[in-house]
Amino acid sequence: MHLRPYPHPPTPTSPNHRVVCLQLLASSGPSTHRFAGKTPRKTPLNAYELRNPGLGKETKPHALFTNNAITYIIVILGAIAMTGEWRHRTITGAVLAAPNRVRLLAAKAISYSVAGIALSILVTVPTIIVGELVLSGRGQATLGAGGIADVLWRNLAVAALLGPLGICVGALVRNQIVTVVGLVIMAAALEPAVFQAVPEVGRFLPLAGAPGGVLGGTHGVLSPALALAVMVAWTLTVFAAAAWRLRGRDLV
């Protein structure tokens, strides 16, 4: 039985083969771009990155350490501490021990300013140490001594003012649930919405706008010095209102 030889495929030098290769290269996806001298497009890691295209693009080490949520927790802790005096009926004993109500409010505000600084240090310093080690291990830019000092004073300044602000808001409103929920809504929803709609107004607000300027936030915020002055003005204003109510009204 005589078998006919199977025809060989076209060689790479045949015209038909070259045409097919060129057509495949022209219509290929990112995986074949490297053969044409092009850099392949980065493929998103997962569905979350597809929905959040900015994920992982922050490369400035300063911004990684100043946008610290602990500064906003401090104002909540101050409000809880002060409203707890009315919730648990301990405000009467505190006033009997210190009859000067304004001095009592000032003492609480100062104590939570110190507590805010201490809490910010406990969170910021380990974060900077770990972050610097990670960035250095990956060969990326680190803060350096000057950058670390800049991050520290920003975080500590915001914490030192938000603690007393929480105390004063709590003394003014007195109802714990209303105070805490109101502060959360204002910091997380209301102030960012105002900043997006009217930046000229939003950057002067006390919980997100002015602190964002001190921390060195997004474009459009106040300068650090002006933002710090605005925060001081807000704290003193709320302190005056809380002191007026504490002196002129009953404790219960």
C-alpha positions as CSV (number, residue, x, y, z in Angstrom):
1,M,0.0,0.0,0.0
2,H,1.5,3.3,-1.1
3,L,1.1,6.2,1.3
4,R,1.1,9.8,0.0
5,P,3.3,12.2,2.0
6,Y,1.4,14.8,4.1
7,P,2.0,18.3,2.8
8,H,4.3,20.3,5.0
9,P,3.0,23.6,6.5
10,P,4.2,26.8,5.0
11,T,7.7,27.8,6.1
12,P,8.2,31.0,8.0
13,T,9.8,32.5,4.9
14,S,6.7,31.9,2.8
15,P,4.6,35.1,1.9
16,N,1.4,33.6,3.3
17,H,3.0,32.9,6.7
18,R,4.4,36.5,6.9
19,V,1.0,38.0,6.1
20,V,-0.7,35.9,8.8
21,C,1.9,36.9,11.4
22,L,1.5,40.6,10.6
23,Q,-2.3,40.3,10.9
24,L,-2.1,38.6,14.3
25,L,0.3,41.2,15.6
26,A,-1.8,44.1,14.5
27,S,-5.0,42.7,16.1
28,S,-3.4,41.4,19.2
29,G,-4.1,42.6,22.8
30,P,-1.7,43.9,25.4
31,S,0.1,40.6,25.9
32,T,1.8,40.9,22.4
33,H,2.6,44.6,22.5
34,R,5.9,43.9,24.0
35,F,7.0,42.3,20.7
36,A,6.1,45.6,18.9
37,G,8.3,47.6,21.3
38,K,5.3,48.9,23.4
39,T,4.9,48.7,27.2
40,P,2.0,46.5,28.2
41,R,-0.9,48.1,30.0
42,K,-1.2,47.3,33.7
43,T,-4.1,45.0,34.3
44,P,-6.2,45.8,37.5
45,L,-5.6,43.3,40.3
46,N,-9.2,42.7,41.2
47,A,-12.7,44.0,40.9
48,Y,-12.2,46.5,43.7
49,E,-9.4,48.2,41.8
50,L,-11.6,48.2,38.7
51,R,-14.2,50.2,40.7
52,N,-11.5,52.4,42.2
53,P,-9.0,53.3,39.5
54,G,-7.0,55.6,41.9
55,L,-6.3,52.7,44.3
56,G,-2.6,52.4,45.1
57,K,-1.5,55.4,43.2
58,E,-0.5,57.5,46.2
59,T,3.3,57.7,46.2
60,K,4.0,60.7,48.3
61,P,5.1,59.5,51.7
62,H,4.0,62.7,53.5
63,A,0.3,62.1,52.5
64,L,0.5,58.6,53.7
65,F,1.0,59.7,57.3
66,T,-0.8,63.0,57.7
67,N,-4.3,61.8,56.6
68,N,-4.8,60.1,59.9
69,A,-8.3,59.1,61.0
70,I,-7.3,59.1,64.7
71,T,-7.5,62.9,64.7
72,Y,-11.2,62.6,64.0
73,I,-11.7,59.9,66.6
74,I,-10.3,62.3,69.3
75,V,-13.2,64.7,68.8
76,I,-15.7,61.9,69.3
77,L,-13.9,60.7,72.5
78,G,-14.0,64.2,73.9
79,A,-17.7,64.5,73.1
80,I,-18.5,61.1,74.7
81,A,-16.5,62.1,77.8
82,M,-18.4,65.3,78.4
83,T,-21.9,64.1,77.5
84,G,-21.2,61.1,79.8
85,E,-21.2,63.6,82.7
86,W,-24.9,64.3,82.1
87,R,-25.8,60.8,81.0
88,H,-24.4,59.2,84.3
89,R,-25.4,62.2,86.5
90,T,-21.8,62.9,87.6
91,I,-21.8,66.5,86.5
92,T,-23.4,67.6,89.8
93,G,-20.6,66.1,91.8
94,A,-17.9,67.6,89.5
95,V,-19.5,71.1,89.9
96,L,-19.7,70.7,93.7
97,A,-16.0,69.8,93.8
98,A,-15.1,72.7,91.5
99,P,-17.8,75.4,91.8
100,N,-16.3,77.6,89.1
101,R,-18.0,76.1,86.1
102,V,-16.0,77.9,83.5
103,R,-12.8,76.8,85.1
104,L,-14.1,73.2,85.3
105,L,-14.9,73.3,81.5
106,A,-11.4,74.8,80.8
107,A,-9.8,72.0,82.8
108,K,-11.6,69.3,80.9
109,A,-10.7,70.9,77.6
110,I,-7.0,71.2,78.5
111,S,-7.0,67.6,79.8
112,Y,-8.4,66.3,76.5
113,S,-6.0,68.4,74.5
114,V,-3.2,66.6,76.3
115,A,-4.9,63.3,75.9
116,G,-5.4,64.0,72.2
117,I,-1.7,64.7,71.8
118,A,-0.8,61.5,73.6
119,L,-3.1,59.4,71.6
120,S,-1.9,60.9,68.3
121,I,1.7,60.2,69.3
122,L,0.8,56.6,70.2
123,V,-0.7,56.1,66.7
124,T,1.4,58.3,64.5
125,V,4.9,57.3,65.7
126,P,4.5,53.5,65.1
127,T,2.7,54.2,61.8
128,I,5.7,56.3,60.6
129,I,8.2,53.7,61.8
130,V,6.5,50.8,60.0
131,G,5.7,52.9,57.0
132,E,9.3,54.1,56.6
133,L,10.6,50.6,56.9
134,V,8.2,49.4,54.2
135,L,8.9,52.3,51.8
136,S,12.7,51.8,52.3
137,G,12.4,48.1,51.7
138,R,10.6,48.7,48.4
139,G,13.2,51.3,47.3
140,Q,10.7,54.2,47.4
141,A,11.1,57.7,48.8
142,T,10.9,58.1,52.5
143,L,10.1,61.1,54.7
144,G,13.5,61.8,56.3
145,A,14.0,63.8,59.5
146,G,12.4,67.0,58.2
147,G,9.4,65.2,56.8
148,I,8.8,63.2,60.0
149,A,8.9,66.5,62.0
150,D,6.4,68.1,59.6
151,V,4.0,65.1,59.9
152,L,4.2,65.1,63.7
153,W,3.4,68.8,64.2
154,R,0.5,68.7,61.8
155,N,-1.1,65.6,63.5
156,L,-0.4,66.8,67.0
157,A,-1.8,70.3,66.3
158,V,-5.0,68.9,64.9
159,A,-5.4,66.4,67.8
160,A,-4.7,69.2,70.4
161,L,-7.6,71.3,69.1
162,L,-10.1,68.6,68.2
163,G,-10.1,67.1,71.7
164,P,-11.2,70.4,73.4
165,L,-13.7,71.0,70.5
166,G,-15.3,67.6,71.3
167,I,-15.5,68.6,75.0
168,C,-17.1,71.9,74.2
169,V,-19.6,70.5,71.8
170,G,-20.6,67.9,74.4
171,A,-21.1,70.5,77.0
172,L,-23.2,72.6,74.6
173,V,-25.5,69.8,73.4
174,R,-25.3,67.5,76.4
175,N,-27.3,64.6,74.8
176,Q,-24.7,61.9,74.0
177,I,-26.4,60.2,71.1
178,V,-27.3,63.4,69.4
179,T,-23.8,64.8,69.9
180,V,-21.9,61.7,68.6
181,V,-24.2,61.1,65.6
182,G,-24.2,64.7,64.7
183,L,-20.4,65.0,64.8
184,V,-20.1,61.8,62.7
185,I,-22.6,63.1,60.1
186,M,-21.0,66.5,60.0
187,A,-17.4,65.2,59.6
188,A,-18.2,62.3,57.2
189,A,-21.0,63.7,55.0
190,L,-22.0,67.3,55.5
191,E,-18.7,69.0,55.5
192,P,-17.3,67.1,52.5
193,A,-20.5,67.8,50.6
194,V,-20.2,71.5,51.3
195,F,-16.5,71.5,50.3
196,Q,-17.4,69.9,47.0
197,A,-20.3,72.3,46.3
198,V,-18.8,75.5,47.8
199,P,-15.1,75.1,48.5
200,E,-14.8,78.8,49.6
201,V,-17.1,77.9,52.6
202,G,-16.2,74.2,53.1
203,R,-12.5,74.9,53.8
204,F,-13.4,77.0,56.8
205,L,-15.5,74.3,58.5
206,P,-14.2,72.8,61.8
207,L,-14.1,69.0,61.4
208,A,-12.9,68.4,57.9
209,G,-12.2,71.7,56.1
210,A,-9.8,73.4,58.5
211,P,-8.1,70.2,59.7
212,G,-7.5,69.2,56.1
213,G,-5.6,72.5,55.6
214,V,-3.4,71.8,58.7
215,L,-2.8,68.2,57.5
216,G,-2.0,69.3,54.0
217,G,-5.0,67.8,52.3
218,T,-6.4,68.0,48.8
219,H,-6.2,71.0,46.4
220,G,-8.3,74.0,47.5
221,V,-7.8,73.8,51.3
222,L,-6.4,76.6,53.4
223,S,-2.7,77.1,54.1
224,P,-1.6,75.3,57.3
225,A,-1.1,78.6,59.3
226,L,-4.5,80.0,58.3
227,A,-6.2,76.6,58.8
228,L,-4.7,76.4,62.3
229,A,-6.0,79.9,63.2
230,V,-9.4,78.9,61.9
231,M,-9.4,75.8,64.2
232,V,-8.4,77.9,67.2
233,A,-11.2,80.3,66.4
234,W,-13.8,77.5,66.2
235,T,-12.6,76.0,69.5
236,L,-12.7,79.3,71.3
237,T,-16.2,80.1,69.9
238,V,-17.7,76.8,70.9
239,F,-16.0,77.0,74.3
240,A,-17.6,80.4,74.9
241,A,-21.0,79.1,73.9
242,A,-20.6,76.0,76.2
243,A,-19.4,78.1,79.1
244,W,-22.4,80.5,78.7
245,R,-24.8,77.6,78.8
246,L,-23.0,75.9,81.7
247,R,-23.1,79.0,83.8
248,G,-26.6,80.2,83.0
249,R,-28.6,76.9,83.1
250,D,-29.3,74.1,85.4
251,L,-27.1,71.0,85.3
252,V,-30.0,68.5,84.9
